[in-house]
Amino acid sequence: MILAGGTGDTRARQLLPLALPAVWGALAVVWKLACPIAQDDSMAPRVTSSIVFFSVGAGLVLGARRHLALQLRQIREVAHAAQQVLLRPLPPRIDGLAIAASQLSAARGATVGGDLYEAVATPYGVRVVMGDVRGHGLSALGAVAAVLGSFREAAHDEAELAGVLRRLERALQRHLRERSRAEHPASGGAEPDCPMAEEFVTLLLLEIGPEGQLSAVNCGHPWPYRLDRRAEPLSTGDPLPPLGPFPLPADIPVHTCARLLPSEALFLHTDGAEDARDGGGAFFPLEELLAEIADSSPVSPAAVIRRVHGALLRHTGGRPTDDIALLVLRNDRARVPAQPGEAVLRRRTRTRSAASNR
């Protein structure tokens, strides 16, 4: 009863803008049919009738417009709330790391699409995920929700990044099977042989330990850039295939990178940033822009996001053809002494980056 009453009250409030014009219209019809003056065919009564009916028509149009604007505003508020839950805003600081993020959706009117990111503080360090679902826009939100929901739990439960990745793979496979059954009901609820075989997710998992130790698992995703007076890709080896088309290997390689020292930053992105083109077909010069930004150290994560975001909009004319996600984190923790072998590891990382660039 309470629910029915609440629903009725809501509908009454929604129809309220149309009530007064409707009353005017009813009075105008009664006046036209019942008033003797309105039956007169002389000029003055005809002009009066025209004014009355024009006023009623204008009132109905304005009332309908107000009603539709109210509904549109409510729909946008609900969509915004849902999008905030799915890809919730990151706090400015997590466990000594300054963080900023941004999202550009290729779908008009949407603030999220097929790209995903999240950062959480766990007993094992700050763990970050950046991913890109095949396709873009609202159709990719189901896979985004499955991966993010699994990551937010597995990041706290699993002691190793490899365990986190396996949990994400299982969540994605469950989502693809459920979606395949929903889109192919003729199968009678049986498990499909190849559920959504063309669906996949590129994924990057990072773990930043208490002293800046960096570990990474990469499934077909662009490597992030380290920003420290210059911009260099954090490339430490060949990535795994994207999640979805192929099963994970029995032994998942977890790459150990050089430490993220205090004042150093990482720039994470999806391939939409590097693949963005202008009207002439030229690619967005991401690495050159990051090198220019990194020249002033320490960089501000929020300032980096604003600058890259604005440059991408200018380069694409405000209409990117693919979803783009950006995330910057800077180590603001106290400086710790260099660890044995760290200089060698950093030199090896830079050598691999230079070799991959060639």
MILOZA-388899 format. One record per residue (C-alpha): residue in three letters; z negated, x negated, y. Coordinates in pm, 1 decimal. Example, Ala and Ser with C-alpha at 12.3 -4.5 7.8 and 13.67 -1.06 7.14 Angstrom:
# MILOZA-388899
<rec type="ALA" up="-780.0" east="-1230.0" north="-450.0"/>
<rec type="SER" up="-714.0" east="-1367.0" north="-106.0"/>
***
This chain:
# MILOZA-388899
<rec type="MET" up="0.0" east="0.0" north="0.0"/>
<rec type="ILE" up="-86.1" east="-279.7" north="238.9"/>
<rec type="LEU" up="235.6" east="-459.0" north="157.3"/>
<rec type="ALA" up="440.7" east="-144.5" north="210.8"/>
<rec type="GLY" up="268.2" east="-76.6" north="539.9"/>
<rec type="GLY" up="324.1" east="-435.1" north="654.8"/>
<rec type="THR" up="691.4" east="-415.3" north="562.0"/>
<rec type="GLY" up="728.7" east="-87.0" north="750.1"/>
<rec type="ASP" up="560.9" east="-232.2" north="1058.0"/>
<rec type="THR" up="792.1" east="-532.5" north="1047.0"/>
<rec type="ARG" up="1102.6" east="-315.6" north="1023.8"/>
<rec type="ALA" up="976.9" east="-98.3" north="1308.4"/>
<rec type="ARG" up="931.9" east="-405.0" north="1528.5"/>
<rec type="GLN" up="1279.1" east="-529.1" north="1436.3"/>
<rec type="LEU" up="1438.9" east="-192.8" north="1529.3"/>
<rec type="LEU" up="1238.7" east="-154.1" north="1851.7"/>
<rec type="PRO" up="1510.3" east="-310.0" north="2076.1"/>
<rec type="LEU" up="1749.3" east="-32.1" north="1960.7"/>
<rec type="ALA" up="1503.6" east="254.4" north="2018.1"/>
<rec type="LEU" up="1548.0" east="300.9" north="2394.8"/>
<rec type="PRO" up="1932.9" east="287.1" north="2389.9"/>
<rec type="ALA" up="1931.7" east="533.5" north="2099.0"/>
<rec type="VAL" up="1714.3" east="776.1" north="2299.3"/>
<rec type="TRP" up="1949.5" east="736.3" north="2594.9"/>
<rec type="GLY" up="2246.0" east="809.8" north="2371.6"/>
<rec type="ALA" up="2083.8" east="1125.9" north="2231.6"/>
<rec type="LEU" up="1998.8" east="1252.4" north="2580.4"/>
<rec type="ALA" up="2353.3" east="1177.9" north="2698.5"/>
<rec type="VAL" up="2504.2" east="1377.4" north="2410.7"/>
<rec type="VAL" up="2267.8" east="1669.5" north="2473.9"/>
<rec type="TRP" up="2346.5" east="1655.5" north="2844.7"/>
<rec type="LYS" up="2721.0" east="1653.9" north="2777.5"/>
<rec type="LEU" up="2706.3" east="1947.4" north="2536.8"/>
<rec type="ALA" up="2439.0" east="2165.0" north="2694.6"/>
<rec type="CYS" up="2445.0" east="2099.9" north="3068.3"/>
<rec type="PRO" up="2683.4" east="2329.7" north="3261.7"/>
<rec type="ILE" up="2747.0" east="2062.2" north="3520.6"/>
<rec type="ALA" up="2882.0" east="1827.8" north="3252.0"/>
<rec type="GLN" up="3136.7" east="2092.8" north="3150.9"/>
<rec type="ASP" up="3291.1" east="2090.2" north="3497.3"/>
<rec type="ASP" up="3629.9" east="1914.3" north="3504.5"/>
<rec type="SER" up="3608.8" east="1817.3" north="3869.7"/>
<rec type="MET" up="3602.0" east="1453.0" north="3973.8"/>
<rec type="ALA" up="3230.0" east="1410.8" north="4052.3"/>
<rec type="PRO" up="3094.6" east="1541.4" north="3716.9"/>
<rec type="ARG" up="3353.8" east="1339.0" north="3526.5"/>
<rec type="VAL" up="3254.2" east="1020.6" north="3711.8"/>
<rec type="THR" up="2887.9" east="1098.4" north="3645.7"/>
<rec type="SER" up="2953.6" east="1151.1" north="3273.7"/>
<rec type="SER" up="3148.3" east="825.4" north="3254.6"/>
<rec type="ILE" up="2862.6" east="635.3" north="3420.1"/>
<rec type="VAL" up="2609.9" east="790.0" north="3182.9"/>
<rec type="PHE" up="2806.1" east="708.4" north="2869.5"/>
<rec type="PHE" up="2893.1" east="358.8" north="2994.2"/>
<rec type="SER" up="2524.1" east="291.4" north="3056.9"/>
<rec type="VAL" up="2436.3" east="416.9" north="2709.9"/>
<rec type="GLY" up="2707.4" east="202.1" north="2549.9"/>
<rec type="ALA" up="2594.9" east="-106.8" north="2741.4"/>
<rec type="GLY" up="2235.6" east="-41.0" north="2638.9"/>
<rec type="LEU" up="2332.9" east="-11.5" north="2272.7"/>
<rec type="VAL" up="2532.1" east="-335.5" north="2285.8"/>
<rec type="LEU" up="2248.8" east="-523.9" north="2459.4"/>
<rec type="GLY" up="1993.8" east="-379.1" north="2218.7"/>
<rec type="ALA" up="2201.8" east="-478.6" north="1916.8"/>
<rec type="ARG" up="2251.3" east="-826.6" north="2060.6"/>
<rec type="ARG" up="1878.3" east="-866.8" north="2114.7"/>
<rec type="HIS" up="1811.2" east="-742.6" north="1762.6"/>
<rec type="LEU" up="2056.0" east="-992.2" north="1609.8"/>
<rec type="ALA" up="1917.6" east="-1276.6" north="1823.0"/>
<rec type="LEU" up="1566.4" east="-1195.1" north="1701.3"/>
<rec type="GLN" up="1677.5" east="-1197.5" north="1337.1"/>
<rec type="LEU" up="1866.5" east="-1525.0" north="1385.4"/>
<rec type="ARG" up="1561.2" east="-1687.8" north="1541.3"/>
<rec type="GLN" up="1341.9" east="-1574.4" north="1251.3"/>
<rec type="ILE" up="1593.2" east="-1702.8" north="994.8"/>
<rec type="ARG" up="1606.9" east="-2039.4" north="1171.7"/>
<rec type="GLU" up="1227.9" east="-2061.9" north="1177.9"/>
<rec type="VAL" up="1209.2" east="-1994.6" north="803.5"/>
<rec type="ALA" up="1488.0" east="-2245.1" north="729.7"/>
<rec type="HIS" up="1322.1" east="-2508.1" north="948.7"/>
<rec type="ALA" up="988.0" east="-2457.7" north="772.1"/>
<rec type="ALA" up="1155.9" east="-2491.6" north="430.9"/>
<rec type="GLN" up="1340.4" east="-2804.5" north="539.1"/>
<rec type="GLN" up="1018.5" east="-2957.7" north="675.1"/>
<rec type="VAL" up="851.7" east="-2903.0" north="337.6"/>
<rec type="LEU" up="1145.0" east="-3047.5" north="144.4"/>
<rec type="LEU" up="1203.8" east="-3354.6" north="363.8"/>
<rec type="ARG" up="872.5" east="-3366.3" north="545.4"/>
<rec type="PRO" up="835.1" east="-3587.5" north="853.3"/>
<rec type="LEU" up="685.5" east="-3927.3" north="777.3"/>
<rec type="PRO" up="369.3" east="-4036.2" north="960.0"/>
<rec type="PRO" up="418.1" east="-4318.7" north="1211.7"/>
<rec type="ARG" up="195.7" east="-4551.8" north="1006.2"/>
<rec type="ILE" up="122.1" east="-4580.2" north="633.6"/>
<rec type="ASP" up="-128.6" east="-4837.8" north="509.8"/>
<rec type="GLY" up="-50.9" east="-5094.0" north="779.2"/>
<rec type="LEU" up="323.3" east="-5028.8" north="788.8"/>
<rec type="ALA" up="493.1" east="-4875.6" north="1094.4"/>
<rec type="ILE" up="756.0" east="-4623.6" north="982.6"/>
<rec type="ALA" up="1031.6" east="-4414.9" north="1139.5"/>
<rec type="ALA" up="1307.7" east="-4211.7" north="976.2"/>
<rec type="SER" up="1600.2" east="-3990.8" north="1066.6"/>
<rec type="GLN" up="1851.2" east="-3762.6" north="894.5"/>
<rec type="LEU" up="2202.5" east="-3656.3" north="989.5"/>
<rec type="SER" up="2350.7" east="-3369.9" north="788.6"/>
<rec type="ALA" up="2722.8" east="-3314.7" north="753.9"/>
<rec type="ALA" up="2658.5" east="-2938.6" north="722.3"/>
<rec type="ARG" up="2656.4" east="-2753.8" north="1053.6"/>
<rec type="GLY" up="2316.2" east="-2606.1" north="1139.3"/>
<rec type="ALA" up="2126.6" east="-2798.3" north="869.2"/>
<rec type="THR" up="1876.8" east="-3078.1" north="927.6"/>
<rec type="VAL" up="1870.3" east="-3190.5" north="565.1"/>
<rec type="GLY" up="2143.3" east="-3229.9" north="308.7"/>
<rec type="GLY" up="2212.3" east="-3448.4" north="7.7"/>
<rec type="ASP" up="2015.5" east="-3753.7" north="124.6"/>
<rec type="LEU" up="1645.1" east="-3801.3" north="57.2"/>
<rec type="TYR" up="1362.7" east="-4035.6" north="149.0"/>
<rec type="GLU" up="986.8" east="-4051.9" north="115.4"/>
<rec type="ALA" up="708.7" east="-4308.5" north="157.9"/>
<rec type="VAL" up="358.4" east="-4275.2" north="15.1"/>
<rec type="ALA" up="50.3" east="-4496.8" north="-3.0"/>
<rec type="THR" up="-60.6" east="-4544.7" north="-364.4"/>
<rec type="PRO" up="-314.6" east="-4762.9" north="-548.1"/>
<rec type="TYR" up="-24.3" east="-4998.5" north="-626.9"/>
<rec type="GLY" up="97.4" east="-5034.0" north="-268.3"/>
<rec type="VAL" up="327.1" east="-4836.4" north="-41.9"/>
<rec type="ARG" up="611.3" east="-4691.8" north="-244.7"/>
<rec type="VAL" up="937.2" east="-4580.7" north="-85.8"/>
<rec type="VAL" up="1233.2" east="-4390.4" north="-225.5"/>
<rec type="MET" up="1575.1" east="-4357.0" north="-65.6"/>
<rec type="GLY" up="1847.5" east="-4160.5" north="-241.0"/>
<rec type="ASP" up="2184.4" east="-3996.6" north="-203.3"/>
<rec type="VAL" up="2291.3" east="-3694.3" north="-409.7"/>
<rec type="ARG" up="2661.7" east="-3664.0" north="-481.7"/>
<rec type="GLY" up="2813.4" east="-3427.5" north="-228.7"/>
<rec type="HIS" up="2644.2" east="-3313.9" north="88.8"/>
<rec type="GLY" up="2497.3" east="-3014.0" north="263.7"/>
<rec type="LEU" up="2298.6" east="-2724.0" north="125.1"/>
<rec type="SER" up="2450.1" east="-2736.6" north="-224.5"/>
<rec type="ALA" up="2273.7" east="-3067.5" north="-291.9"/>
<rec type="LEU" up="1925.5" east="-2946.2" north="-194.7"/>
<rec type="GLY" up="1828.8" east="-2854.0" north="-552.2"/>
<rec type="ALA" up="1868.0" east="-3212.0" north="-676.2"/>
<rec type="VAL" up="1690.8" east="-3343.0" north="-364.4"/>
<rec type="ALA" up="1394.7" east="-3113.7" north="-431.5"/>
<rec type="ALA" up="1377.6" east="-3217.9" north="-798.1"/>
<rec type="VAL" up="1381.6" east="-3591.3" north="-723.4"/>
<rec type="LEU" up="1140.3" east="-3577.5" north="-428.6"/>
<rec type="GLY" up="895.3" east="-3351.1" north="-609.7"/>
<rec type="SER" up="887.1" east="-3585.3" north="-907.1"/>
<rec type="PHE" up="853.2" east="-3896.5" north="-688.6"/>
<rec type="ARG" up="555.3" east="-3758.0" north="-497.6"/>
<rec type="GLU" up="365.5" east="-3726.6" north="-824.5"/>
<rec type="ALA" up="499.5" east="-4022.8" north="-1023.0"/>
<rec type="ALA" up="443.0" east="-4269.7" north="-738.4"/>
<rec type="HIS" up="67.3" east="-4215.5" north="-776.6"/>
<rec type="ASP" up="59.0" east="-4185.0" north="-1155.8"/>
<rec type="GLU" up="282.7" east="-4467.9" north="-1278.1"/>
<rec type="ALA" up="161.5" east="-4827.0" north="-1257.3"/>
<rec type="GLU" up="515.9" east="-4970.5" north="-1272.7"/>
<rec type="LEU" up="829.7" east="-4887.8" north="-1075.8"/>
<rec type="ALA" up="1018.9" east="-4858.7" north="-1403.8"/>
<rec type="GLY" up="788.3" east="-4572.6" north="-1503.7"/>
<rec type="VAL" up="849.1" east="-4400.4" north="-1171.4"/>
<rec type="LEU" up="1225.1" east="-4424.9" north="-1224.1"/>
<rec type="ARG" up="1204.1" east="-4273.6" north="-1572.4"/>
<rec type="ARG" up="1007.7" east="-3978.7" north="-1434.2"/>
<rec type="LEU" up="1274.6" east="-3923.9" north="-1167.3"/>
<rec type="GLU" up="1548.8" east="-3934.7" north="-1428.9"/>
<rec type="ARG" up="1373.4" east="-3671.3" north="-1643.4"/>
<rec type="ALA" up="1322.1" east="-3444.9" north="-1341.6"/>
<rec type="LEU" up="1689.5" east="-3474.7" north="-1244.3"/>
<rec type="GLN" up="1805.9" east="-3401.1" north="-1598.9"/>
<rec type="ARG" up="1585.3" east="-3089.7" north="-1614.8"/>
<rec type="HIS" up="1731.2" east="-2969.8" north="-1285.5"/>
<rec type="LEU" up="2089.2" east="-3028.9" north="-1401.7"/>
<rec type="ARG" up="2030.3" east="-2844.0" north="-1731.5"/>
<rec type="GLU" up="1875.0" east="-2545.3" north="-1554.5"/>
<rec type="ARG" up="2155.1" east="-2536.3" north="-1300.0"/>
<rec type="SER" up="2419.1" east="-2560.2" north="-1572.5"/>
<rec type="ARG" up="2264.6" east="-2270.3" north="-1766.1"/>
<rec type="ALA" up="2251.1" east="-2061.9" north="-1446.8"/>
<rec type="GLU" up="2615.1" east="-2134.8" north="-1361.6"/>
<rec type="HIS" up="2740.1" east="-2085.6" north="-1720.9"/>
<rec type="PRO" up="2546.2" east="-1786.9" north="-1858.1"/>
<rec type="ALA" up="2802.9" east="-1744.4" north="-2139.0"/>
<rec type="SER" up="2630.0" east="-2025.9" north="-2325.0"/>
<rec type="GLY" up="2352.0" east="-1777.5" north="-2408.4"/>
<rec type="GLY" up="2075.3" east="-2004.8" north="-2283.7"/>
<rec type="ALA" up="2165.7" east="-2289.7" north="-2521.2"/>
<rec type="GLU" up="2138.9" east="-2647.1" north="-2400.6"/>
<rec type="PRO" up="2475.6" east="-2751.8" north="-2249.6"/>
<rec type="ASP" up="2642.7" east="-3056.5" north="-2401.8"/>
<rec type="CYS" up="2716.0" east="-3224.5" north="-2067.7"/>
<rec type="PRO" up="2508.9" east="-3059.6" north="-1794.7"/>
<rec type="MET" up="2684.4" east="-3109.7" north="-1462.9"/>
<rec type="ALA" up="2840.2" east="-3435.6" north="-1581.0"/>
<rec type="GLU" up="2981.3" east="-3511.1" north="-1236.7"/>
<rec type="GLU" up="2644.2" east="-3486.3" north="-1062.3"/>
<rec type="PHE" up="2461.8" east="-3811.0" north="-989.2"/>
<rec type="VAL" up="2208.6" east="-3961.9" north="-751.2"/>
<rec type="THR" up="2206.5" east="-4315.8" north="-615.1"/>
<rec type="LEU" up="1849.0" east="-4429.9" north="-576.8"/>
<rec type="LEU" up="1646.3" east="-4718.5" north="-435.1"/>
<rec type="LEU" up="1276.3" east="-4760.7" north="-517.0"/>
<rec type="LEU" up="1066.3" east="-5009.0" north="-318.8"/>
<rec type="GLU" up="706.5" east="-5117.8" north="-355.4"/>
<rec type="ILE" up="530.1" east="-5313.3" north="-78.9"/>
<rec type="GLY" up="208.2" east="-5466.1" north="-205.7"/>
<rec type="PRO" up="-107.6" east="-5533.1" north="-0.1"/>
<rec type="GLU" up="11.4" east="-5883.4" north="93.1"/>
<rec type="GLY" up="372.4" east="-5782.8" north="153.6"/>
<rec type="GLN" up="498.0" east="-5842.2" north="-201.7"/>
<rec type="LEU" up="830.3" east="-5666.6" north="-242.8"/>
<rec type="SER" up="956.9" east="-5513.0" north="-565.6"/>
<rec type="ALA" up="1269.9" east="-5303.9" north="-599.6"/>
<rec type="VAL" up="1462.5" east="-5094.8" north="-851.5"/>
<rec type="ASN" up="1816.7" east="-5008.3" north="-750.6"/>
<rec type="CYS" up="2041.6" east="-4744.5" north="-909.3"/>
<rec type="GLY" up="2376.6" east="-4779.6" north="-734.4"/>
<rec type="HIS" up="2230.6" east="-4759.3" north="-382.7"/>
<rec type="PRO" up="2301.2" east="-4985.1" north="-82.0"/>
<rec type="TRP" up="2045.0" east="-5263.2" north="-51.3"/>
<rec type="PRO" up="1829.0" east="-5250.3" north="261.7"/>
<rec type="TYR" up="1846.2" east="-5504.2" north="543.6"/>
<rec type="ARG" up="1559.6" east="-5737.0" north="634.0"/>
<rec type="LEU" up="1521.7" east="-5759.2" north="1011.9"/>
<rec type="ASP" up="1363.1" east="-6082.4" north="1137.4"/>
<rec type="ARG" up="1557.2" east="-6234.8" north="1426.4"/>
<rec type="ARG" up="1863.7" east="-6156.9" north="1216.8"/>
<rec type="ALA" up="1980.9" east="-5891.6" north="974.4"/>
<rec type="GLU" up="2036.4" east="-5992.9" north="612.4"/>
<rec type="PRO" up="2083.4" east="-5771.1" north="306.6"/>
<rec type="LEU" up="1789.7" east="-5770.7" north="67.7"/>
<rec type="SER" up="2023.6" east="-5826.2" north="-227.5"/>
<rec type="THR" up="1851.1" east="-5963.4" north="-536.8"/>
<rec type="GLY" up="2086.1" east="-5868.4" north="-819.5"/>
<rec type="ASP" up="2326.7" east="-5616.3" north="-962.2"/>
<rec type="PRO" up="2206.2" east="-5255.3" north="-942.9"/>
<rec type="LEU" up="2185.3" east="-5010.8" north="-1230.3"/>
<rec type="PRO" up="2432.0" east="-4718.5" north="-1247.0"/>
<rec type="PRO" up="2335.8" east="-4405.7" north="-1051.3"/>
<rec type="LEU" up="2103.3" east="-4155.3" north="-1213.3"/>
<rec type="GLY" up="2273.5" east="-3873.7" north="-1399.6"/>
<rec type="PRO" up="2592.0" east="-3986.9" north="-1578.3"/>
<rec type="PHE" up="2432.3" east="-4255.6" north="-1798.3"/>
<rec type="PRO" up="2090.7" east="-4293.0" north="-1961.9"/>
<rec type="LEU" up="1858.7" east="-4563.3" north="-1833.1"/>
<rec type="PRO" up="1843.5" east="-4885.8" north="-2035.2"/>
<rec type="ALA" up="1543.9" east="-4958.5" north="-2252.9"/>
<rec type="ASP" up="1447.1" east="-5246.3" north="-2021.9"/>
<rec type="ILE" up="1469.4" east="-5150.5" north="-1655.0"/>
<rec type="PRO" up="1508.0" east="-5458.3" north="-1430.8"/>
<rec type="VAL" up="1253.5" east="-5464.7" north="-1148.4"/>
<rec type="HIS" up="1364.1" east="-5715.3" north="-884.6"/>
<rec type="THR" up="1100.5" east="-5929.0" north="-714.8"/>
<rec type="CYS" up="1197.9" east="-6008.1" north="-357.1"/>
<rec type="ALA" up="1055.2" east="-6244.0" north="-98.2"/>
<rec type="ARG" up="747.3" east="-6107.8" north="73.4"/>
<rec type="LEU" up="777.2" east="-5885.3" north="377.1"/>
<rec type="LEU" up="583.0" east="-6093.0" north="628.7"/>
<rec type="PRO" up="396.0" east="-5950.2" north="928.8"/>
<rec type="SER" up="634.6" east="-5838.0" north="1208.7"/>
<rec type="GLU" up="929.4" east="-5831.1" north="964.7"/>
<rec type="ALA" up="1103.6" east="-5498.0" north="907.0"/>
<rec type="LEU" up="1325.5" east="-5334.2" north="647.4"/>
<rec type="PHE" up="1613.6" east="-5102.8" north="734.4"/>
<rec type="LEU" up="1698.7" east="-4855.3" north="456.2"/>
<rec type="HIS" up="2005.5" east="-4634.2" north="469.9"/>
<rec type="THR" up="2244.1" east="-4425.8" north="264.0"/>
<rec type="ASP" up="2611.6" east="-4514.7" north="229.7"/>
<rec type="GLY" up="2705.3" east="-4252.4" north="488.0"/>
<rec type="ALA" up="2597.6" east="-4500.6" north="756.8"/>
<rec type="GLU" up="2829.0" east="-4781.2" north="644.0"/>
<rec type="ASP" up="3114.5" east="-4544.1" north="554.4"/>
<rec type="ALA" up="3110.3" east="-4347.4" north="881.7"/>
<rec type="ARG" up="3446.6" east="-4365.1" north="1060.1"/>
<rec type="ASP" up="3568.6" east="-4294.5" north="1408.5"/>
<rec type="GLY" up="3881.0" east="-4101.3" north="1503.5"/>
<rec type="GLY" up="4097.3" east="-4407.1" north="1433.6"/>
<rec type="GLY" up="3954.7" east="-4465.4" north="1086.8"/>
<rec type="ALA" up="3740.4" east="-4769.2" north="1177.7"/>
<rec type="PHE" up="3414.5" east="-4807.7" north="985.1"/>
<rec type="PHE" up="3082.3" east="-4806.6" north="1165.9"/>
<rec type="PRO" up="2973.8" east="-5170.4" north="1235.5"/>
<rec type="LEU" up="2624.5" east="-5129.0" north="1091.1"/>
<rec type="GLU" up="2549.1" east="-5493.4" north="1011.0"/>
<rec type="GLU" up="2667.5" east="-5614.1" north="1352.0"/>
<rec type="LEU" up="2451.7" east="-5354.5" north="1527.3"/>
<rec type="LEU" up="2146.5" east="-5444.3" north="1317.8"/>
<rec type="ALA" up="2197.3" east="-5815.0" north="1393.5"/>
<rec type="GLU" up="2198.4" east="-5732.4" north="1763.2"/>
<rec type="ILE" up="1884.5" east="-5520.8" north="1727.5"/>
<rec type="ALA" up="1700.7" east="-5779.1" north="1514.7"/>
<rec type="ASP" up="1752.0" east="-6047.1" north="1778.1"/>
<rec type="SER" up="1447.0" east="-5907.9" north="1961.2"/>
<rec type="SER" up="1145.3" east="-5941.4" north="1730.1"/>
<rec type="PRO" up="925.9" east="-5763.0" north="1640.8"/>
<rec type="VAL" up="1151.7" east="-5462.2" north="1627.2"/>
<rec type="SER" up="1022.0" east="-5111.2" north="1689.1"/>
<rec type="PRO" up="1106.3" east="-4878.8" north="1395.8"/>
<rec type="ALA" up="1138.8" east="-4576.6" north="1623.8"/>
<rec type="ALA" up="1363.1" east="-4767.5" north="1865.9"/>
<rec type="VAL" up="1584.9" east="-4891.2" north="1580.5"/>
<rec type="ILE" up="1625.1" east="-4536.3" north="1449.7"/>
<rec type="ARG" up="1711.8" east="-4400.7" north="1794.7"/>
<rec type="ARG" up="1966.4" east="-4671.1" north="1860.4"/>
<rec type="VAL" up="2142.7" east="-4649.6" north="1522.5"/>
<rec type="HIS" up="2128.6" east="-4268.7" north="1525.5"/>
<rec type="GLY" up="2285.6" east="-4253.1" north="1869.7"/>
<rec type="ALA" up="2550.5" east="-4511.0" north="1783.1"/>
<rec type="LEU" up="2647.2" east="-4316.4" north="1470.6"/>
<rec type="LEU" up="2686.3" east="-3994.4" north="1668.4"/>
<rec type="ARG" up="2904.2" east="-4168.6" north="1926.4"/>
<rec type="HIS" up="3113.5" east="-4338.9" north="1657.5"/>
<rec type="THR" up="3178.2" east="-4014.9" north="1466.3"/>
<rec type="GLY" up="3215.1" east="-3795.2" north="1772.2"/>
<rec type="GLY" up="2902.8" east="-3605.4" north="1670.1"/>
<rec type="ARG" up="3060.3" east="-3491.6" north="1341.4"/>
<rec type="PRO" up="2971.6" east="-3718.1" north="1047.3"/>
<rec type="THR" up="3163.9" east="-3634.5" north="731.8"/>
<rec type="ASP" up="2876.5" east="-3731.1" north="502.4"/>
<rec type="ASP" up="2499.2" east="-3697.7" north="512.6"/>
<rec type="ILE" up="2319.2" east="-4000.3" north="657.1"/>
<rec type="ALA" up="1955.6" east="-4099.4" north="610.3"/>
<rec type="LEU" up="1788.5" east="-4388.3" north="792.9"/>
<rec type="LEU" up="1441.2" east="-4534.5" north="742.4"/>
<rec type="VAL" up="1277.4" east="-4837.9" north="902.7"/>
<rec type="LEU" up="940.4" east="-4984.8" north="811.8"/>
<rec type="ARG" up="770.3" east="-5284.6" north="973.7"/>
<rec type="ASN" up="480.8" east="-5484.9" north="834.1"/>
<rec type="ASP" up="197.4" east="-5463.3" north="1087.5"/>
<rec type="ARG" up="-67.9" east="-5602.8" north="854.6"/>
<rec type="ALA" up="-260.7" east="-5920.0" north="928.6"/>
<rec type="ARG" up="-82.5" east="-6241.4" north="840.4"/>
<rec type="VAL" up="-176.6" east="-6388.5" north="503.8"/>
<rec type="PRO" up="-124.5" east="-6747.4" north="387.4"/>
<rec type="ALA" up="202.8" east="-6836.3" north="221.3"/>
<rec type="GLN" up="192.2" east="-6811.1" north="-155.1"/>
<rec type="PRO" up="308.1" east="-7085.0" north="-396.3"/>
<rec type="GLY" up="680.9" east="-7062.2" north="-461.1"/>
<rec type="GLU" up="740.7" east="-6815.7" north="-178.2"/>
<rec type="ALA" up="970.3" east="-7048.6" north="16.5"/>
<rec type="VAL" up="1181.1" east="-7106.1" north="-294.6"/>
<rec type="LEU" up="1204.6" east="-6730.7" north="-359.6"/>
<rec type="ARG" up="1312.1" east="-6664.5" north="-0.3"/>
<rec type="ARG" up="1580.2" east="-6935.2" north="-19.4"/>
<rec type="ARG" up="1709.8" east="-6789.8" north="-347.8"/>
<rec type="THR" up="1722.1" east="-6441.4" north="-196.3"/>
<rec type="ARG" up="1921.8" east="-6565.7" north="102.6"/>
<rec type="THR" up="2158.0" east="-6761.8" north="-124.4"/>
<rec type="ARG" up="2224.8" east="-6448.9" north="-334.3"/>
<rec type="SER" up="2284.6" east="-6243.5" north="-18.6"/>
<rec type="ALA" up="2533.3" east="-6499.2" north="111.9"/>
<rec type="ALA" up="2711.9" east="-6511.0" north="-224.2"/>
<rec type="SER" up="2736.4" east="-6132.3" north="-243.8"/>
<rec type="ASN" up="2873.6" east="-6117.1" north="111.6"/>
<rec type="ARG" up="3148.9" east="-6362.5" north="16.7"/>
***
